[in-house]
Amino acid sequence: MIIIGIDPGYAIVGYGVLSYRNSKFTTLEYGAITTPAGMPFERRLEVIYDGMQELLQRHQPEALSIEQLFFTTNQKTAIAVAEARGVILLAAQKAGVEVFEYTPLQVKQAVVGYGKAIKQQVMEMTRILLGLEKVPKPDDTADALAIAICHGHSSGAIQRKRLLEQYK
């Protein structure tokens, strides 16, 4: 299974593309789609959408895993990130890629085995699980890889649940 993990944002969209076969991960690509601060917001959304379309076309994933939004403070930032997330979801829909959402707690649990792990623990475990020499930068990229790992670890349970639902 090819999985694209996404850490949504409007300045930086971290992404990580993994192959998950026989309980093993292979890193195919990772990086970030970036937009400069002075760019009009509508243009930023277009750059994110175009970048996502290109990634989805190049890798043809079976799944896109994305972090659920969780904001407690800045509402203006939350709305802008939600809008960027919307164009990411639209790109996935147009490409026919199924979307799976995970909370930060689920990602930490899947990668580290502890839901209250700190960011550095998640990043280091991501590096180890993928056999990378160093933690990818920017942090959004490492987060996206962790989100993809989370889906890989969760996909078996998702498939089992779907099979059970078919026989009800």
Helices and strands as residue ranges (DSSP letters): E 2-7, E 12-21, E 24-34, H 41-59, E 63-67, H 75-95, E 98-102, H 104-112, H 119-130, H 139-166
